[in-house]
Amino acid sequence: MRKSAPELPVHREKEQKLDLIRQRFKRGLATYNRAAVVQLEMAETIIALLREIRPHGRFDRGLELGCGAGLLTDLLEQTFVFDHLELVDLVAECAGFHGHRRNVSFVAGDLETVKLDGRFSLIAANAALQWVEEPATLYARLAAAMSPDGVLAFSSFAPGNLGEINELAGGGLHYSSPDETISQLTPYFEVIHCFAAERRLEFASPMAVLHHLRNTGVTGVAPGRSWTRHELDEFTSGYRRCFGTPHGGVTLTYRPLFAIAVKH
């Protein structure tokens, strides 16, 4: 009898990446809401855009992808009424931030593969979809799980995000432009808004930038990279030289992207 070939690990590389992302965000949970000033502004923009097209303020079933410690969740609950709101996050420990909520359930899982049960009238995500490897495939899955005229509302990041880090260290994420995002959405949705903005923060030093990023669960550099002392010194001196401010600090630039779309 011929022996079958040994079974290879399935999606091993992706699982390793997910595990690294999971560990980073788990480590940053306690500090995320305090450090994520730009992400809070992004959540507030999502709410403002949603109110333009759903001023009555009611959804029957809602889904939030990448809920984290609840920046967007808090605003959704304060602004809209839901019969039920389902929350999904890669980090199981995020459940501890949502136990007090009514008519809310939490599922730990990868937002690209988690089972989507039911017909959602709203699917929202804040500063989460930039981690998705195949956004067009995700948009198709989300559309299939939505009710007619369901609303997809999310923020992500556009090219140029964390540009200072990428220029000096490389290894950042691939960010879709507004045009790319519109092209990926239009087979399934009518795009109401899709645009990028810019928000520049100032920090006292390059090390303060790195601490800020770590406190939000990201590093801005290639996954798994560790720096020698010499590399870190070169990074900090180059950062001050290229991105110093007249006040003696340094900049960090965010490029948030916002999209509101209605299912065809």
N, C-alpha and C positions, 0 to 999 in steps of 0.2 A: 504494500500500500504506500502510495506516495505521501510524504509528509507535507503538510501545508506550511507555507512560509510563516515565520514568526510575526505576530501582530505588532505593528509599529505604534508608538504613542500617538494619540489623536490630538492635533492642535497643541503640541507640547510647547512650542515657542510662545503662542498666545497665552497659554495658561501661566507661563512664567512671567509674562508681562503683567497679566491681571493680578497675579499674586504680589508683584512688586508695587503696583498701584494700590492694591488693597492695604498693604502694610504701611505705605506712606500716608494714606488718608486716615488709617486707623491711628497712627501716631499723632496726626495733626487734629484729631477730633476735638480735643479739649481747648485748642487755641483757634480753631477755624473761624468761628463767628466773630471773634474779636479782630482777627487779622484780615479777614476777607472784605475789606472796605469797598473794593471795586465790584466784587461779586454781589454785595448787598445793593449797590446802585443798579447793577444789571437786573436783579430781581425786581426792584422798584420800577424799572423801565418796562419789563414784561407786564407787570400789573397795569400800568398806565395804558399800554397798547391794547391789552385785553379789554379794558373798560370801554375803549372806543367802540369795539365791535360787539360787546356783550354788556350793555349798560344795565340790563335787568338784573345782572349779578347772580344768576343761578345756573348750575350745571347738575345733571343727575349723577353721572359717574365720571369721576376724574382720576387721572393717573399722573403721578410725578416721577420722572426718571432721574436717578442720581440725587435723591432728596437730601443726603448728607445730614447735617445737624439741624436743618429746618429753616434756613434763611428764606427761601421761597415759600415753603410750606406755611410758615407763620402768616405771610402776606396773603396767600391764597385763602386761608381760613378767615382772615380778618375782612377780606374784600368780597368774597363770593360765598354762596350757599351750595353745599354738595349733599346729595343723598348718601354718597359714599366716595371716599377718596383713597385710592391705593397708592402706596409709596414703594419705590424700588431703589435699592442701593447695593453696590458691590460689597460694602462693609457691613457685616451683620450687626456690629455693635451700634450702628446708627439707630437701631430700634429703640434704644434707651432714651433717645431724644423725642420720641413720638408716642410714648405710652399714655400720656395724659389726654391725647386728642380723642374726640368723639367721632364715630362713623368713619374711622380710619383704620386701614390694615397695612402692615409692612411685610415686604418680601425681600429677602437677601438674594441677590443674583446679578449677573451680568446683563446690563440693559439691552445688549445686542441679541441675547438668546433667551431671556426670561420669558416664560409662557404668559401670553397676554389673553386673559379670559374676559369676555364680555365686550360690550360695545360702549366705548368711552366717548363722552361728549367733549371732553377736554383732555389733552395730553400736553404736559408742560415739563420743561427741563431748564435748569439754570446752570450755566458754566459746567456742563457735563458732556455734551455731545462731541466736543473736540477729541475725546478719547476713542470715538467710534472709528473702526478701521474701514467700514464700508457703509458710509452714510446713505447712499441711494437704496441699498438693501434694507436698511433700518426704516427709512421713510415708507417704503412699500409695506413693511410689516405693520407699522403704526397705522397707516391708512386702512389696512385690512381689519384692524381692531377697533376702528372708530365708527360711530353712528353717522348717518347722513348729516352733513353740515357740521360735523365735529370740528373743533378748533385745535390746531397744533401751535403751541407758543413756546419758543425756546430762545435761549441765548447761548452763544458759543464764542469762539474767537476767530479773528480774521488774520490773514497774512500780515506780518509785522508785529504780532503779539510777542511781548518779552524780547523785543528786537535787540536790546543791549546784551542780554544773556546769549542769544543765538549768534550774534556777531563775534563774541569773544570765545564762547565755549562750543557752539554748534550743538547738533544733536536734538534740537527741539522737535515738537510735533509738526505734522503737516496740517495747515489750517486752510479750510475752504474759503474762497472769496464769496462775496454776496452773489456774483454772477453764477459761480459754480453751484452755490446752494439753491438758487432759484431754478437752475436747470435740473437739479436732482429732485426738487419738490414738485415741479409742474406736471409730471405724469399723473400725480395723485391729488394735488391740491391747487386751489386758487391762492396765489401768494398775495397777501394784502400788504405786508411790510417785509422787507429784507434789506438791511443796511448795516454798515459798520460805523463805529465811532472810535474816539481815541481818548484815553485817560492816562495822564502822566503823573506819577507819584515821585516825591523826592525823599531820599533817605540820607542819613548822616554818613554812611559808608557803604562800600560794596558788601561787607560782611552783614550789615543790617539788611541789605536786599536779600541775601541768601537766607537769613533768619526769617524774614517776612515770607518768602516762598515756602520754606519748610513748614511754617506755621499754618499755611493753607494747603498742605499736603502735596506740594509739587516742588520740583527743583529747577525746572527749565533746561536741564541737560539730559544727555542720553541715559536711559535706564541702566542702573547698575554701575555707573561710572564712579570711580573713587579717585580723588586727586591727591597727588603728592604735595608736600609742603611747598616745594618750588613752584609747581603748577598753580597752586592757590595764590602764592605771592605774585606770580605773573598775571593772573586773572585780576586781582585787586588793583595792582598798579595800572594795568591796561584799562580797567573800568574807570578809574579816576581820570586818567588821561583823556579818554574818549568821551566820557559821559558825565564829567564833572560840571557842577553849577557854580555861578558866581558866589553863592553863599557857602561854598565849601562842601556841599553834599553831592549826591549823584542821583541820576534819574532811573526810573523803571517805567516802561511804557506798555500799557495794556491796549489791545485793540478788540473790544467786544463787538460781537456780531449779534443782531437781533432778527428774528423771523416770526411772523404771524401768518398762518395759512389756514384755509378752510377746505375741508375735504370736498372733492367734486361731488 
